[in-house]
């Protein structure tokens, strides 16, 4: 039995070698950065629209606006009561103390193709001095678009992801209490027309302008749909000829969005956040040979009070307080470090770590290396 298995293994060894070679070939041929068109581009006209409105939160536990400092809260409630047929005298309206009411701004996003009757999530934020919106309810609030028309109506109980308590001069608070959300708190009242079914072509807008990516998107569409169907207009726009029938156009777009292609290598870029000291590099960055010397310079100023008292037998002397100031300048020695050529991101990171500099120091070092022509990347400061 053992001899038979040994002979079988020897006979099938070339087959296993061929299968292993075929697997390696497939792995090498598989695109390392294959993406779908729907992940790097969007169809022009298919987008969401921001909605906003002004409303009132009621039912708070004494944590609402202080009406003496926020008069518009009182005015809004009086106007709302008048719409319900309740009229208040002007004298009594100015004396209302509405600690259970808060004025808020309501925002939402109206998605593409939203139809009347569908629900939206809304965000509510206080515009006054309310201490907390926890436990409140939003009364009916119209949400308007950029054209001033009403597209949705919001109402519901508010969810605040925080908690707080105060007594006297002590206060404890977790997270933010002046904002919250209402899941499915708005109902669409009007749809927004789109230009998807207009014309004999559609436009694909790339998320980032790149001529190589635009060309590859057009090539992927033409290979699947036929030559001349798509053409790249510029580094961001690809125009595609589409069927005129609505159903066929939807099927056409669904098939286009699933097309895969190899993404072009991005341009070398270093993004620097000067406020936080964060540095982010992409894989296309490279470093030419250079030498860097970096030292720290610190200035220390100390002040010591000096008291001068008169003699015990003096008659007109007074005690005088003066200060003795000492200034010290300390500069650490910085050695010259040679950075070798680095063509991969790992090598660049290893070379920069050899400097032993802090992230704040690397901000200046990278800019100096770029100015010396040794860094082949674009530096963007945010």
Helices and strands as residue ranges (DSSP letters): H 2-29, E 34-36, H 37-40, E 41-43, E 49-58, H 71-83, H 90-93, E 102-110, E 119-126, E 137-144, E 150-157, E 163-167, E 170-174, E 179-188, E 201-206, H 211-225, E 230-232, E 237-241, H 246-257, E 260-262, E 269-273, E 278-281, E 286-287, E 290-293, E 297-308, E 320-331, E 336-339, H 345-353, H 359-371, E 375-376, E 378-381
